[in-house]
Amino acid sequence: MELFPEYAGWVRRNPPGKLLRQLGRTPLVEEAGRRIGALPVAELGSLTNESSFTATIAPLDSRHQWSLGTAEQLVLQALVSGRKVRTAFEIGTFNGGTTRLLAEAVPEDGQVVTLDLPPAAFDATQTPEGFTGTDVGRAYHDSPAAGKVKQLLENSLSFDPKPYEGQFDLVLVDGGHEYEHGMADTATALRLVAPGGIILWDDFEPYWHGLVRGICEAMQGRALHRLSGTSFGVYVQP
Ligand SMILES: C[S@@+](CC[C@H](N)C(=O)[O-])C[C@H]1O[C@@H](n2cnc3c(N)ncnc32)[C@H](O)[C@@H]1O
């Protein structure tokens, strides 16, 4: 006989191991919150030279739980327009929904390079709902701007940015979400970004404490900011 049958469901959903793991996370999440809270805040208006712009709302069938947030997609397009971004590099293609928006936002002679894991490595390590490694990038393939996109299928942890060094007006870091990705992808972004270019990190939030720690450590001594009203971390290369 169960003593408190009304709580039986809750106990099943929250076994002791899960509760202990959650408790263990708490100080790490708090530390990430302190790191982020200590950073200066950049306003969108300080990062763009335009006060208005035209934007595209991502097609519904390109939206997924893993996609950049709708607000972040709009801010991204404001920055592409206001900073006259011609070249962009995205770490973390996923379904290609944001790749599509970038490609359509850069000018006719612009280019977007986007990087994600090869299909087999994707399927071995990633588990998004209703999506497999062969779907990576699919959402931009039928865009009229698809010709501006170069899709790379490589692990960002072993990616060599040398052929692309210093070439990108905008780098969007939205790949793996662990500490090692924060460190490695930030080091890569710093090599990819052109003088005067901008780097954005998505999910720069306490929940992703390992990612946040990696980014902050790799950005030590540089003017990393958080972008007001968004989940972006932001840096402008002098
Ligand atoms: C949050 S999703 C990216 C969402 C995408 N930027 C968008 O807005 O639609 C993160 C992506 O990073 C990729 N990723 C994770 N670890 C990676 C790695 N080591 N190298 C390359 N890509 C990686 C995942 O496969 C996944 O597609």
The ligand as a MOL file (V3000), in Angstrom:
LIG
                    3D

  0  0  0     0  0            999 V3000
M  V30 BEGIN CTAB
M  V30 COUNTS 27 29 0 0 0
M  V30 BEGIN ATOM
M  V30 1 C 20.7280 24.6860 -31.5490 0
M  V30 2 S 21.1410 23.8240 -32.9980 0 CHG=1
M  V30 3 C 21.4600 25.1120 -34.1690 0
M  V30 4 C 20.2240 25.8460 -34.6050 0
M  V30 5 C 20.4040 26.6950 -35.8390 0
M  V30 6 N 21.4590 27.6740 -35.6950 0
M  V30 7 C 19.0760 27.4000 -36.1430 0
M  V30 8 O 18.9020 28.5350 -35.6760 0
M  V30 9 O 18.2300 26.7720 -36.7540 0 CHG=-1
M  V30 10 C 22.7680 23.2530 -32.6270 0
M  V30 11 C 23.4210 22.5270 -33.7780 0
M  V30 12 O 24.7940 22.3770 -33.4410 0
M  V30 13 C 25.2300 21.1530 -33.9620 0
M  V30 14 N 26.4280 20.6840 -33.2780 0
M  V30 15 C 26.5290 20.1550 -32.0300 0
M  V30 16 N 27.8010 19.8100 -31.7820 0
M  V30 17 C 28.5080 20.1190 -32.8950 0
M  V30 18 C 29.8710 19.9860 -33.2580 0
M  V30 19 N 30.7720 19.4630 -32.4150 0
M  V30 20 N 30.2560 20.3850 -34.4950 0
M  V30 21 C 29.3620 20.9180 -35.3730 0
M  V30 22 N 28.0440 21.0760 -35.0720 0
M  V30 23 C 27.6370 20.6740 -33.8530 0
M  V30 24 C 24.0600 20.2190 -33.7570 0
M  V30 25 O 24.1680 19.1120 -34.6190 0
M  V30 26 C 22.8770 21.1320 -34.0300 0
M  V30 27 O 22.4300 21.0060 -35.3480 0
M  V30 END ATOM
M  V30 BEGIN BOND
M  V30 1 1 1 2
M  V30 2 1 2 3
M  V30 3 1 2 10
M  V30 4 1 3 4
M  V30 5 1 4 5
M  V30 6 1 5 6
M  V30 7 1 5 7
M  V30 8 2 7 8
M  V30 9 1 7 9
M  V30 10 1 10 11
M  V30 11 1 11 12
M  V30 12 1 11 26
M  V30 13 1 12 13
M  V30 14 1 13 14
M  V30 15 1 13 24
M  V30 16 1 14 15
M  V30 17 1 14 23
M  V30 18 2 15 16
M  V30 19 1 16 17
M  V30 20 1 17 18
M  V30 21 2 17 23
M  V30 22 1 18 19
M  V30 23 2 18 20
M  V30 24 1 20 21
M  V30 25 2 21 22
M  V30 26 1 22 23
M  V30 27 1 24 25
M  V30 28 1 24 26
M  V30 29 1 26 27
M  V30 END BOND
M  V30 END CTAB
M  END
